[in-house]
Amino acid sequence: MKSNAILNRQVWLVAIGALGGMLGARMLARPVGREFAKAVLRRAFAAKDLLETELALLREDVTDVVAEAREEYRKERGEETPSEPSH
């Protein structure tokens, strides 16, 4: 009985996906639909760029904190801290 419910759900999901695809294709065929889709994609690209920038800054901050904590830990233990690598 349970397998019939799962199959029934999958059939509905496929039908909804097909209907959405057909409506989307019709919408993109119109100039207004194309402009709307392009506007949505432009905003998605901008959000992606912003997220990548924020994640890079966060990664840098976390790396700095880890390095500072490691250095303080070594000093507390009386260990010599390694020198900065030369570039």
PDB file of N, CA, C and O in Angstrom, chain B, residues numbered from 101:
ATOM      1  N   MET B 101       0.827  -1.199   0.000  1.00  0.00           N
ATOM      2  CA  MET B 101       0.000   0.000   0.000  1.00  0.00           C
ATOM      3  C   MET B 101       0.865   1.255   0.000  1.00  0.00           C
ATOM      4  O   MET B 101       0.580   2.231  -0.694  1.00  0.00           O
ATOM      5  N   LYS B 102       1.924   1.202   0.794  1.00  0.00           N
ATOM      6  CA  LYS B 102       2.799   2.363   0.884  1.00  0.00           C
ATOM      7  C   LYS B 102       3.467   2.650  -0.461  1.00  0.00           C
ATOM      8  O   LYS B 102       3.627   3.814  -0.828  1.00  0.00           O
ATOM      9  N   SER B 103       3.849   1.634  -1.185  1.00  0.00           N
ATOM     10  CA  SER B 103       4.509   1.841  -2.472  1.00  0.00           C
ATOM     11  C   SER B 103       3.569   2.512  -3.480  1.00  0.00           C
ATOM     12  O   SER B 103       4.029   3.271  -4.333  1.00  0.00           O
ATOM     13  N   ASN B 104       2.268   2.246  -3.394  1.00  0.00           N
ATOM     14  CA  ASN B 104       1.313   2.917  -4.278  1.00  0.00           C
ATOM     15  C   ASN B 104       1.248   4.408  -3.986  1.00  0.00           C
ATOM     16  O   ASN B 104       1.135   5.215  -4.908  1.00  0.00           O
ATOM     17  N   ALA B 105       1.318   4.781  -2.715  1.00  0.00           N
ATOM     18  CA  ALA B 105       1.284   6.194  -2.346  1.00  0.00           C
ATOM     19  C   ALA B 105       2.524   6.909  -2.869  1.00  0.00           C
ATOM     20  O   ALA B 105       2.441   8.040  -3.347  1.00  0.00           O
ATOM     21  N   ILE B 106       3.666   6.247  -2.776  1.00  0.00           N
ATOM     22  CA  ILE B 106       4.915   6.841  -3.275  1.00  0.00           C
ATOM     23  C   ILE B 106       4.848   6.991  -4.792  1.00  0.00           C
ATOM     24  O   ILE B 106       5.218   8.031  -5.335  1.00  0.00           O
ATOM     25  N   LEU B 107       4.376   5.953  -5.468  1.00  0.00           N
ATOM     26  CA  LEU B 107       4.245   6.016  -6.922  1.00  0.00           C
ATOM     27  C   LEU B 107       3.266   7.107  -7.328  1.00  0.00           C
ATOM     28  O   LEU B 107       3.522   7.849  -8.276  1.00  0.00           O
ATOM     29  N   ASN B 108       2.149   7.210  -6.620  1.00  0.00           N
ATOM     30  CA  ASN B 108       1.147   8.235  -6.904  1.00  0.00           C
ATOM     31  C   ASN B 108       1.760   9.629  -6.740  1.00  0.00           C
ATOM     32  O   ASN B 108       1.523  10.517  -7.559  1.00  0.00           O
ATOM     33  N   ARG B 109       2.538   9.812  -5.691  1.00  0.00           N
ATOM     34  CA  ARG B 109       3.187  11.113  -5.454  1.00  0.00           C
ATOM     35  C   ARG B 109       4.165  11.432  -6.580  1.00  0.00           C
ATOM     36  O   ARG B 109       4.223  12.566  -7.054  1.00  0.00           O
ATOM     37  N   GLN B 110       4.925  10.439  -7.003  1.00  0.00           N
ATOM     38  CA  GLN B 110       5.891  10.650  -8.076  1.00  0.00           C
ATOM     39  C   GLN B 110       5.190  11.017  -9.381  1.00  0.00           C
ATOM     40  O   GLN B 110       5.672  11.866 -10.131  1.00  0.00           O
ATOM     41  N   VAL B 111       4.069  10.387  -9.646  1.00  0.00           N
ATOM     42  CA  VAL B 111       3.304  10.712 -10.863  1.00  0.00           C
ATOM     43  C   VAL B 111       2.839  12.159 -10.804  1.00  0.00           C
ATOM     44  O   VAL B 111       2.932  12.879 -11.799  1.00  0.00           O
ATOM     45  N   TRP B 112       2.346  12.589  -9.664  1.00  0.00           N
ATOM     46  CA  TRP B 112       1.907  13.980  -9.516  1.00  0.00           C
ATOM     47  C   TRP B 112       3.065  14.961  -9.671  1.00  0.00           C
ATOM     48  O   TRP B 112       2.915  16.007 -10.302  1.00  0.00           O
ATOM     49  N   LEU B 113       4.213  14.627  -9.101  1.00  0.00           N
ATOM     50  CA  LEU B 113       5.372  15.511  -9.234  1.00  0.00           C
ATOM     51  C   LEU B 113       5.815  15.636 -10.686  1.00  0.00           C
ATOM     52  O   LEU B 113       6.168  16.726 -11.136  1.00  0.00           O
ATOM     53  N   VAL B 114       5.797  14.535 -11.413  1.00  0.00           N
ATOM     54  CA  VAL B 114       6.156  14.570 -12.841  1.00  0.00           C
ATOM     55  C   VAL B 114       5.154  15.419 -13.613  1.00  0.00           C
ATOM     56  O   VAL B 114       5.532  16.218 -14.469  1.00  0.00           O
ATOM     57  N   ALA B 115       3.874  15.238 -13.302  1.00  0.00           N
ATOM     58  CA  ALA B 115       2.835  16.001 -14.002  1.00  0.00           C
ATOM     59  C   ALA B 115       2.968  17.495 -13.711  1.00  0.00           C
ATOM     60  O   ALA B 115       2.846  18.321 -14.616  1.00  0.00           O
ATOM     61  N   ILE B 116       3.216  17.834 -12.465  1.00  0.00           N
ATOM     62  CA  ILE B 116       3.386  19.242 -12.096  1.00  0.00           C
ATOM     63  C   ILE B 116       4.627  19.815 -12.766  1.00  0.00           C
ATOM     64  O   ILE B 116       4.606  20.949 -13.245  1.00  0.00           O
ATOM     65  N   GLY B 117       5.716  19.035 -12.804  1.00  0.00           N
ATOM     66  CA  GLY B 117       6.937  19.488 -13.469  1.00  0.00           C
ATOM     67  C   GLY B 117       6.732  19.710 -14.953  1.00  0.00           C
ATOM     68  O   GLY B 117       7.234  20.683 -15.515  1.00  0.00           O
ATOM     69  N   ALA B 118       5.996  18.812 -15.590  1.00  0.00           N
ATOM     70  CA  ALA B 118       5.722  18.956 -17.025  1.00  0.00           C
ATOM     71  C   ALA B 118       4.864  20.192 -17.281  1.00  0.00           C
ATOM     72  O   ALA B 118       5.123  20.954 -18.213  1.00  0.00           O
ATOM     73  N   LEU B 119       3.852  20.384 -16.458  1.00  0.00           N
ATOM     74  CA  LEU B 119       2.992  21.561 -16.607  1.00  0.00           C
ATOM     75  C   LEU B 119       3.792  22.846 -16.396  1.00  0.00           C
ATOM     76  O   LEU B 119       3.652  23.805 -17.154  1.00  0.00           O
ATOM     77  N   GLY B 120       4.630  22.855 -15.360  1.00  0.00           N
ATOM     78  CA  GLY B 120       5.480  24.024 -15.108  1.00  0.00           C
ATOM     79  C   GLY B 120       6.425  24.294 -16.261  1.00  0.00           C
ATOM     80  O   GLY B 120       6.651  25.449 -16.621  1.00  0.00           O
ATOM     81  N   GLY B 121       6.977  23.244 -16.842  1.00  0.00           N
ATOM     82  CA  GLY B 121       7.864  23.398 -17.986  1.00  0.00           C
ATOM     83  C   GLY B 121       7.149  23.982 -19.195  1.00  0.00           C
ATOM     84  O   GLY B 121       7.683  24.846 -19.891  1.00  0.00           O
ATOM     85  N   MET B 122       5.941  23.502 -19.433  1.00  0.00           N
ATOM     86  CA  MET B 122       5.172  24.032 -20.575  1.00  0.00           C
ATOM     87  C   MET B 122       4.813  25.498 -20.354  1.00  0.00           C
ATOM     88  O   MET B 122       4.918  26.309 -21.274  1.00  0.00           O
ATOM     89  N   LEU B 123       4.390  25.839 -19.139  1.00  0.00           N
ATOM     90  CA  LEU B 123       4.045  27.235 -18.859  1.00  0.00           C
ATOM     91  C   LEU B 123       5.278  28.127 -18.931  1.00  0.00           C
ATOM     92  O   LEU B 123       5.217  29.250 -19.431  1.00  0.00           O
ATOM     93  N   GLY B 124       6.402  27.611 -18.423  1.00  0.00           N
ATOM     94  CA  GLY B 124       7.646  28.377 -18.491  1.00  0.00           C
ATOM     95  C   GLY B 124       8.087  28.626 -19.920  1.00  0.00           C
ATOM     96  O   GLY B 124       8.547  29.718 -20.253  1.00  0.00           O
ATOM     97  N   ALA B 125       7.948  27.613 -20.764  1.00  0.00           N
ATOM     98  CA  ALA B 125       8.335  27.762 -22.173  1.00  0.00           C
ATOM     99  C   ALA B 125       7.444  28.791 -22.866  1.00  0.00           C
ATOM    100  O   ALA B 125       7.919  29.590 -23.673  1.00  0.00           O
ATOM    101  N   ARG B 126       6.152  28.767 -22.547  1.00  0.00           N
ATOM    102  CA  ARG B 126       5.244  29.754 -23.152  1.00  0.00           C
ATOM    103  C   ARG B 126       5.571  31.155 -22.651  1.00  0.00           C
ATOM    104  O   ARG B 126       5.509  32.125 -23.407  1.00  0.00           O
ATOM    105  N   MET B 127       5.921  31.252 -21.361  1.00  0.00           N
ATOM    106  CA  MET B 127       6.250  32.563 -20.799  1.00  0.00           C
ATOM    107  C   MET B 127       7.512  33.136 -21.443  1.00  0.00           C
ATOM    108  O   MET B 127       7.582  34.332 -21.728  1.00  0.00           O
ATOM    109  N   LEU B 128       8.506  32.278 -21.669  1.00  0.00           N
ATOM    110  CA  LEU B 128       9.761  32.741 -22.271  1.00  0.00           C
ATOM    111  C   LEU B 128       9.600  33.112 -23.729  1.00  0.00           C
ATOM    112  O   LEU B 128      10.431  33.837 -24.275  1.00  0.00           O
ATOM    113  N   ALA B 129       8.557  32.634 -24.366  1.00  0.00           N
ATOM    114  CA  ALA B 129       8.317  32.960 -25.769  1.00  0.00           C
ATOM    115  C   ALA B 129       7.846  34.402 -25.933  1.00  0.00           C
ATOM    116  O   ALA B 129       7.905  34.952 -27.032  1.00  0.00           O
ATOM    117  N   ARG B 130       7.383  35.007 -24.861  1.00  0.00           N
ATOM    118  CA  ARG B 130       6.896  36.393 -24.922  1.00  0.00           C
ATOM    119  C   ARG B 130       7.994  37.341 -24.455  1.00  0.00           C
ATOM    120  O   ARG B 130       8.781  36.992 -23.574  1.00  0.00           O
ATOM    121  N   PRO B 131       8.055  38.543 -25.041  1.00  0.00           N
ATOM    122  CA  PRO B 131       9.091  39.515 -24.640  1.00  0.00           C
ATOM    123  C   PRO B 131       9.062  39.846 -23.145  1.00  0.00           C
ATOM    124  O   PRO B 131      10.115  39.967 -22.520  1.00  0.00           O
ATOM    125  N   VAL B 132       7.871  39.993 -22.572  1.00  0.00           N
ATOM    126  CA  VAL B 132       7.780  40.315 -21.146  1.00  0.00           C
ATOM    127  C   VAL B 132       8.346  39.180 -20.308  1.00  0.00           C
ATOM    128  O   VAL B 132       9.043  39.419 -19.322  1.00  0.00           O
ATOM    129  N   GLY B 133       8.052  37.952 -20.696  1.00  0.00           N
ATOM    130  CA  GLY B 133       8.560  36.784 -19.981  1.00  0.00           C
ATOM    131  C   GLY B 133      10.069  36.689 -20.046  1.00  0.00           C
ATOM    132  O   GLY B 133      10.723  36.361 -19.056  1.00  0.00           O
ATOM    133  N   ARG B 134      10.622  36.977 -21.220  1.00  0.00           N
ATOM    134  CA  ARG B 134      12.079  36.943 -21.373  1.00  0.00           C
ATOM    135  C   ARG B 134      12.736  38.007 -20.501  1.00  0.00           C
ATOM    136  O   ARG B 134      13.738  37.740 -19.837  1.00  0.00           O
ATOM    137  N   GLU B 135      12.171  39.214 -20.504  1.00  0.00           N
ATOM    138  CA  GLU B 135      12.735  40.295 -19.683  1.00  0.00           C
ATOM    139  C   GLU B 135      12.666  39.943 -18.200  1.00  0.00           C
ATOM    140  O   GLU B 135      13.604  40.197 -17.446  1.00  0.00           O
ATOM    141  N   PHE B 136      11.542  39.355 -17.794  1.00  0.00           N
ATOM    142  CA  PHE B 136      11.401  38.942 -16.397  1.00  0.00           C
ATOM    143  C   PHE B 136      12.442  37.886 -16.034  1.00  0.00           C
ATOM    144  O   PHE B 136      13.087  37.978 -14.989  1.00  0.00           O
ATOM    145  N   ALA B 137      12.604  36.889 -16.895  1.00  0.00           N
ATOM    146  CA  ALA B 137      13.575  35.823 -16.633  1.00  0.00           C
ATOM    147  C   ALA B 137      14.995  36.383 -16.564  1.00  0.00           C
ATOM    148  O   ALA B 137      15.784  35.978 -15.710  1.00  0.00           O
ATOM    149  N   LYS B 138      15.318  37.309 -17.460  1.00  0.00           N
ATOM    150  CA  LYS B 138      16.653  37.904 -17.447  1.00  0.00           C
ATOM    151  C   LYS B 138      16.873  38.727 -16.179  1.00  0.00           C
ATOM    152  O   LYS B 138      17.967  38.710 -15.614  1.00  0.00           O
ATOM    153  N   ALA B 139      15.852  39.441 -15.730  1.00  0.00           N
ATOM    154  CA  ALA B 139      15.966  40.234 -14.504  1.00  0.00           C
ATOM    155  C   ALA B 139      16.197  39.329 -13.298  1.00  0.00           C
ATOM    156  O   ALA B 139      17.014  39.632 -12.428  1.00  0.00           O
ATOM    157  N   VAL B 140      15.473  38.224 -13.259  1.00  0.00           N
ATOM    158  CA  VAL B 140      15.655  37.273 -12.156  1.00  0.00           C
ATOM    159  C   VAL B 140      17.065  36.703 -12.170  1.00  0.00           C
ATOM    160  O   VAL B 140      17.706  36.603 -11.125  1.00  0.00           O
ATOM    161  N   LEU B 141      17.550  36.329 -13.350  1.00  0.00           N
ATOM    162  CA  LEU B 141      18.894  35.776 -13.449  1.00  0.00           C
ATOM    163  C   LEU B 141      19.965  36.798 -13.093  1.00  0.00           C
ATOM    164  O   LEU B 141      20.952  36.455 -12.442  1.00  0.00           O
ATOM    165  N   ARG B 142      19.782  38.059 -13.513  1.00  0.00           N
ATOM    166  CA  ARG B 142      20.755  39.104 -13.144  1.00  0.00           C
ATOM    167  C   ARG B 142      20.835  39.234 -11.630  1.00  0.00           C
ATOM    168  O   ARG B 142      21.926  39.341 -11.069  1.00  0.00           O
ATOM    169  N   ARG B 143      19.690  39.226 -10.972  1.00  0.00           N
ATOM    170  CA  ARG B 143      19.682  39.333  -9.505  1.00  0.00           C
ATOM    171  C   ARG B 143      20.315  38.097  -8.858  1.00  0.00           C
ATOM    172  O   ARG B 143      20.993  38.205  -7.836  1.00  0.00           O
ATOM    173  N   ALA B 144      20.093  36.942  -9.451  1.00  0.00           N
ATOM    174  CA  ALA B 144      20.705  35.714  -8.925  1.00  0.00           C
ATOM    175  C   ALA B 144      22.229  35.779  -9.059  1.00  0.00           C
ATOM    176  O   ALA B 144      22.950  35.388  -8.141  1.00  0.00           O
ATOM    177  N   PHE B 145      22.717  36.269 -10.195  1.00  0.00           N
ATOM    178  CA  PHE B 145      24.163  36.410 -10.382  1.00  0.00           C
ATOM    179  C   PHE B 145      24.743  37.410  -9.382  1.00  0.00           C
ATOM    180  O   PHE B 145      25.811  37.172  -8.818  1.00  0.00           O
ATOM    181  N   ALA B 146      24.052  38.518  -9.160  1.00  0.00           N
ATOM    182  CA  ALA B 146      24.526  39.519  -8.196  1.00  0.00           C
ATOM    183  C   ALA B 146      24.551  38.932  -6.789  1.00  0.00           C
ATOM    184  O   ALA B 146      25.493  39.179  -6.036  1.00  0.00           O
ATOM    185  N   ALA B 147      23.538  38.164  -6.428  1.00  0.00           N
ATOM    186  CA  ALA B 147      23.493  37.542  -5.102  1.00  0.00           C
ATOM    187  C   ALA B 147      24.633  36.541  -4.951  1.00  0.00           C
ATOM    188  O   ALA B 147      25.255  36.459  -3.892  1.00  0.00           O
ATOM    189  N   LYS B 148      24.906  35.780  -6.010  1.00  0.00           N
ATOM    190  CA  LYS B 148      26.012  34.813  -5.985  1.00  0.00           C
ATOM    191  C   LYS B 148      27.344  35.530  -5.784  1.00  0.00           C
ATOM    192  O   LYS B 148      28.168  35.096  -4.979  1.00  0.00           O
ATOM    193  N   ASP B 149      27.556  36.621  -6.510  1.00  0.00           N
ATOM    194  CA  ASP B 149      28.807  37.378  -6.368  1.00  0.00           C
ATOM    195  C   ASP B 149      28.951  37.932  -4.957  1.00  0.00           C
ATOM    196  O   ASP B 149      30.031  37.862  -4.370  1.00  0.00           O
ATOM    197  N   LEU B 150      27.878  38.480  -4.411  1.00  0.00           N
ATOM    198  CA  LEU B 150      27.916  39.020  -3.053  1.00  0.00           C
ATOM    199  C   LEU B 150      28.220  37.921  -2.046  1.00  0.00           C
ATOM    200  O   LEU B 150      29.029  38.118  -1.139  1.00  0.00           O
ATOM    201  N   LEU B 151      27.587  36.775  -2.195  1.00  0.00           N
ATOM    202  CA  LEU B 151      27.808  35.660  -1.285  1.00  0.00           C
ATOM    203  C   LEU B 151      29.245  35.173  -1.360  1.00  0.00           C
ATOM    204  O   LEU B 151      29.860  34.892  -0.332  1.00  0.00           O
ATOM    205  N   GLU B 152      29.783  35.072  -2.562  1.00  0.00           N
ATOM    206  CA  GLU B 152      31.176  34.640  -2.711  1.00  0.00           C
ATOM    207  C   GLU B 152      32.131  35.624  -2.037  1.00  0.00           C
ATOM    208  O   GLU B 152      33.089  35.208  -1.384  1.00  0.00           O
ATOM    209  N   THR B 153      31.879  36.918  -2.188  1.00  0.00           N
ATOM    210  CA  THR B 153      32.723  37.937  -1.566  1.00  0.00           C
ATOM    211  C   THR B 153      32.651  37.840  -0.046  1.00  0.00           C
ATOM    212  O   THR B 153      33.676  37.860   0.635  1.00  0.00           O
ATOM    213  N   GLU B 154      31.439  37.736   0.477  1.00  0.00           N
ATOM    214  CA  GLU B 154      31.271  37.647   1.932  1.00  0.00           C
ATOM    215  C   GLU B 154      31.916  36.387   2.489  1.00  0.00           C
ATOM    216  O   GLU B 154      32.525  36.424   3.559  1.00  0.00           O
ATOM    217  N   LEU B 155      31.791  35.272   1.776  1.00  0.00           N
ATOM    218  CA  LEU B 155      32.413  34.032   2.235  1.00  0.00           C
ATOM    219  C   LEU B 155      33.933  34.127   2.210  1.00  0.00           C
ATOM    220  O   LEU B 155      34.599  33.591   3.095  1.00  0.00           O
ATOM    221  N   ALA B 156      34.485  34.796   1.217  1.00  0.00           N
ATOM    222  CA  ALA B 156      35.939  34.970   1.150  1.00  0.00           C
ATOM    223  C   ALA B 156      36.427  35.811   2.326  1.00  0.00           C
ATOM    224  O   ALA B 156      37.454  35.502   2.931  1.00  0.00           O
ATOM    225  N   LEU B 157      35.692  36.871   2.648  1.00  0.00           N
ATOM    226  CA  LEU B 157      36.070  37.704   3.792  1.00  0.00           C
ATOM    227  C   LEU B 157      35.962  36.931   5.096  1.00  0.00           C
ATOM    228  O   LEU B 157      36.831  37.040   5.960  1.00  0.00           O
ATOM    229  N   LEU B 158      34.909  36.159   5.238  1.00  0.00           N
ATOM    230  CA  LEU B 158      34.732  35.350   6.441  1.00  0.00           C
ATOM    231  C   LEU B 158      35.847  34.327   6.567  1.00  0.00           C
ATOM    232  O   LEU B 158      36.392  34.129   7.653  1.00  0.00           O
ATOM    233  N   ARG B 159      36.190  33.674   5.459  1.00  0.00           N
ATOM    234  CA  ARG B 159      37.270  32.682   5.464  1.00  0.00           C
ATOM    235  C   ARG B 159      38.579  33.330   5.906  1.00  0.00           C
ATOM    236  O   ARG B 159      39.337  32.746   6.680  1.00  0.00           O
ATOM    237  N   GLU B 160      38.841  34.538   5.411  1.00  0.00           N
ATOM    238  CA  GLU B 160      40.064  35.249   5.780  1.00  0.00           C
ATOM    239  C   GLU B 160      40.069  35.575   7.274  1.00  0.00           C
ATOM    240  O   GLU B 160      41.084  35.395   7.946  1.00  0.00           O
ATOM    241  N   ASP B 161      38.938  36.054   7.793  1.00  0.00           N
ATOM    242  CA  ASP B 161      38.841  36.365   9.214  1.00  0.00           C
ATOM    243  C   ASP B 161      39.056  35.126  10.075  1.00  0.00           C
ATOM    244  O   ASP B 161      39.781  35.176  11.068  1.00  0.00           O
ATOM    245  N   VAL B 162      38.433  34.025   9.703  1.00  0.00           N
ATOM    246  CA  VAL B 162      38.571  32.785  10.477  1.00  0.00           C
ATOM    247  C   VAL B 162      40.017  32.306  10.436  1.00  0.00           C
ATOM    248  O   VAL B 162      40.557  31.875  11.455  1.00  0.00           O
ATOM    249  N   THR B 163      40.642  32.378   9.274  1.00  0.00           N
ATOM    250  CA  THR B 163      42.040  31.974   9.151  1.00  0.00           C
ATOM    251  C   THR B 163      42.932  32.816  10.049  1.00  0.00           C
ATOM    252  O   THR B 163      43.838  32.291  10.696  1.00  0.00           O
ATOM    253  N   ASP B 164      42.677  34.126  10.092  1.00  0.00           N
ATOM    254  CA  ASP B 164      43.458  35.015  10.955  1.00  0.00           C
ATOM    255  C   ASP B 164      43.277  34.660  12.431  1.00  0.00           C
ATOM    256  O   ASP B 164      44.249  34.614  13.185  1.00  0.00           O
ATOM    257  N   VAL B 165      42.043  34.411  12.837  1.00  0.00           N
ATOM    258  CA  VAL B 165      41.774  34.082  14.244  1.00  0.00           C
ATOM    259  C   VAL B 165      42.451  32.767  14.617  1.00  0.00           C
ATOM    260  O   VAL B 165      43.025  32.651  15.699  1.00  0.00           O
ATOM    261  N   VAL B 166      42.389  31.781  13.733  1.00  0.00           N
ATOM    262  CA  VAL B 166      43.033  30.493  14.007  1.00  0.00           C
ATOM    263  C   VAL B 166      44.539  30.679  14.139  1.00  0.00           C
ATOM    264  O   VAL B 166      45.154  30.111  15.041  1.00  0.00           O
ATOM    265  N   ALA B 167      45.133  31.457  13.261  1.00  0.00           N
ATOM    266  CA  ALA B 167      46.582  31.691  13.325  1.00  0.00           C
ATOM    267  C   ALA B 167      46.965  32.415  14.611  1.00  0.00           C
ATOM    268  O   ALA B 167      47.962  32.066  15.244  1.00  0.00           O
ATOM    269  N   GLU B 168      46.178  33.425  15.003  1.00  0.00           N
ATOM    270  CA  GLU B 168      46.460  34.143  16.241  1.00  0.00           C
ATOM    271  C   GLU B 168      46.315  33.232  17.458  1.00  0.00           C
ATOM    272  O   GLU B 168      47.137  33.283  18.373  1.00  0.00           O
ATOM    273  N   ALA B 169      45.291  32.413  17.474  1.00  0.00           N
ATOM    274  CA  ALA B 169      45.083  31.492  18.597  1.00  0.00           C
ATOM    275  C   ALA B 169      46.212  30.471  18.670  1.00  0.00           C
ATOM    276  O   ALA B 169      46.681  30.143  19.759  1.00  0.00           O
ATOM    277  N   ARG B 170      46.652  29.968  17.519  1.00  0.00           N
ATOM    278  CA  ARG B 170      47.747  28.998  17.496  1.00  0.00           C
ATOM    279  C   ARG B 170      49.033  29.624  18.038  1.00  0.00           C
ATOM    280  O   ARG B 170      49.766  29.002  18.807  1.00  0.00           O
ATOM    281  N   GLU B 171      49.291  30.855  17.626  1.00  0.00           N
ATOM    282  CA  GLU B 171      50.492  31.546  18.098  1.00  0.00           C
ATOM    283  C   GLU B 171      50.435  31.769  19.612  1.00  0.00           C
ATOM    284  O   GLU B 171      51.421  31.536  20.310  1.00  0.00           O
ATOM    285  N   GLU B 172      49.286  32.220  20.119  1.00  0.00           N
ATOM    286  CA  GLU B 172      49.140  32.434  21.563  1.00  0.00           C
ATOM    287  C   GLU B 172      49.278  31.116  22.332  1.00  0.00           C
ATOM    288  O   GLU B 172      49.886  31.081  23.402  1.00  0.00           O
ATOM    289  N   TYR B 173      48.728  30.060  21.799  1.00  0.00           N
ATOM    290  CA  TYR B 173      48.828  28.745  22.434  1.00  0.00           C
ATOM    291  C   TYR B 173      50.288  28.310  22.527  1.00  0.00           C
ATOM    292  O   TYR B 173      50.732  27.825  23.568  1.00  0.00           O
ATOM    293  N   ARG B 174      51.025  28.483  21.444  1.00  0.00           N
ATOM    294  CA  ARG B 174      52.441  28.096  21.450  1.00  0.00           C
ATOM    295  C   ARG B 174      53.250  28.943  22.433  1.00  0.00           C
ATOM    296  O   ARG B 174      54.153  28.438  23.100  1.00  0.00           O
ATOM    297  N   LYS B 175      52.917  30.234  22.515  1.00  0.00           N
ATOM    298  CA  LYS B 175      53.619  31.104  23.461  1.00  0.00           C
ATOM    299  C   LYS B 175      53.341  30.670  24.897  1.00  0.00           C
ATOM    300  O   LYS B 175      54.242  30.657  25.736  1.00  0.00           O
ATOM    301  N   GLU B 176      52.087  30.315  25.173  1.00  0.00           N
ATOM    302  CA  GLU B 176      51.727  29.854  26.514  1.00  0.00           C
ATOM    303  C   GLU B 176      52.483  28.585  26.892  1.00  0.00           C
ATOM    304  O   GLU B 176      52.825  28.385  28.058  1.00  0.00           O
ATOM    305  N   ARG B 177      52.740  27.742  25.924  1.00  0.00           N
ATOM    306  CA  ARG B 177      53.457  26.488  26.174  1.00  0.00           C
ATOM    307  C   ARG B 177      54.961  26.688  26.141  1.00  0.00           C
ATOM    308  O   ARG B 177      55.718  25.758  26.420  1.00  0.00           O
ATOM    309  N   GLY B 178      55.396  27.883  25.807  1.00  0.00           N
ATOM    310  CA  GLY B 178      56.827  28.163  25.748  1.00  0.00           C
ATOM    311  C   GLY B 178      57.486  27.674  24.482  1.00  0.00           C
ATOM    312  O   GLY B 178      58.711  27.567  24.412  1.00  0.00           O
ATOM    313  N   GLU B 179      56.687  27.378  23.490  1.00  0.00           N
ATOM    314  CA  GLU B 179      57.246  26.911  22.218  1.00  0.00           C
ATOM    315  C   GLU B 179      57.664  28.096  21.376  1.00  0.00           C
ATOM    316  O   GLU B 179      57.138  29.201  21.512  1.00  0.00           O
ATOM    317  N   GLU B 180      58.616  27.842  20.507  1.00  0.00           N
ATOM    318  CA  GLU B 180      59.042  28.895  19.580  1.00  0.00           C
ATOM    319  C   GLU B 180      58.059  28.940  18.426  1.00  0.00           C
ATOM    320  O   GLU B 180      57.683  27.899  17.887  1.00  0.00           O
ATOM    321  N   THR B 181      57.637  30.145  18.042  1.00  0.00           N
ATOM    322  CA  THR B 181      56.710  30.269  16.927  1.00  0.00           C
ATOM    323  C   THR B 181      57.486  30.259  15.626  1.00  0.00           C
ATOM    324  O   THR B 181      58.542  30.884  15.523  1.00  0.00           O
ATOM    325  N   PRO B 182      56.972  29.559  14.639  1.00  0.00           N
ATOM    326  CA  PRO B 182      57.663  29.538  13.348  1.00  0.00           C
ATOM    327  C   PRO B 182      57.649  30.917  12.706  1.00  0.00           C
ATOM    328  O   PRO B 182      56.705  31.690  12.867  1.00  0.00           O
ATOM    329  N   SER B 183      58.720  31.205  11.973  1.00  0.00           N
ATOM    330  CA  SER B 183      58.796  32.520  11.306  1.00  0.00           C
ATOM    331  C   SER B 183      57.869  32.543  10.108  1.00  0.00           C
ATOM    332  O   SER B 183      57.442  31.508   9.594  1.00  0.00           O
ATOM    333  N   GLU B 184      57.570  33.775   9.677  1.00  0.00           N
ATOM    334  CA  GLU B 184      56.698  33.969   8.504  1.00  0.00           C
ATOM    335  C   GLU B 184      57.377  33.410   7.272  1.00  0.00           C
ATOM    336  O   GLU B 184      58.574  33.618   7.077  1.00  0.00           O
ATOM    337  N   PRO B 185      56.628  32.700   6.434  1.00  0.00           N
ATOM    338  CA  PRO B 185      57.249  32.213   5.184  1.00  0.00           C
ATOM    339  C   PRO B 185      57.539  33.382   4.266  1.00  0.00           C
ATOM    340  O   PRO B 185      56.747  34.320   4.170  1.00  0.00           O
ATOM    341  N   SER B 186      58.674  33.323   3.594  1.00  0.00           N
ATOM    342  CA  SER B 186      59.024  34.415   2.660  1.00  0.00           C
ATOM    343  C   SER B 186      58.444  34.104   1.295  1.00  0.00           C
ATOM    344  O   SER B 186      58.418  32.949   0.868  1.00  0.00           O
ATOM    345  N   HIS B 187      57.982  35.137   0.615  1.00  0.00           N
ATOM    346  CA  HIS B 187      57.352  34.967  -0.707  1.00  0.00           C
ATOM    347  C   HIS B 187      58.283  35.390  -1.778  1.00  0.00           C
ATOM    348  O   HIS B 187      57.938  35.324  -2.958  1.00  0.00           O
TER     349      HIS B 187
END
